[in-house]
Amino acid sequence: MPGGREVRTAENIGVLEVSKEEVETMSDIISFKLDEGELEALALCNRLGAKIFLTDDLDAREAGKRLGLEVHGSVGIIARAYRDGLINLDDAKKRFE
């Protein structure tokens, strides 16, 4: 996975494991055909009580909404970063491109 080593060794990022049972349970709960990574992400949201789910996959977005999550894609993330003053307008435009 690109960036996997950097994520595993970063001091400010924790890596959580998801069990096969959690993935299977999530698959049973939702009626969407999702990849295992998307199911794992939704299972983690469920386990951690997350309120926000970040994804650009349309089916995963719909599944997240059905689970009661606030769903955002990359456009929403860029817009929020600009609104919150984390990036300037030029940076936001570059990221939209």
Steps between C-alpha positions, in 0.01 A plus 500: 500500500651838404593692813440196721847502654475873574164454669621207710807691621338842553491601865171690469298227325361189663422190296195299606428145392153389393393141553341284232194479724464879505526513120246219459261669744529828312442319171184345646372836631528694174355404165787635287774308325812666642869415495653357815680828579176696490330242721794519742473880512126480571561232765753730669252788490249270667748375762632847584165677490624733227264763369683586175601266216741615226479324164472574130332169415132559419373169641708544816357851538146365478580221747647753742191718475277200570707432811430856615848637428576845368673417170752717317712452189818678398316809368333543837831456681669767288208741545501447875877549523464831314203609714689415819808694384724195472578574133477817294292553185789424262570171682132408489483568124808284437354212699167522315690459172 
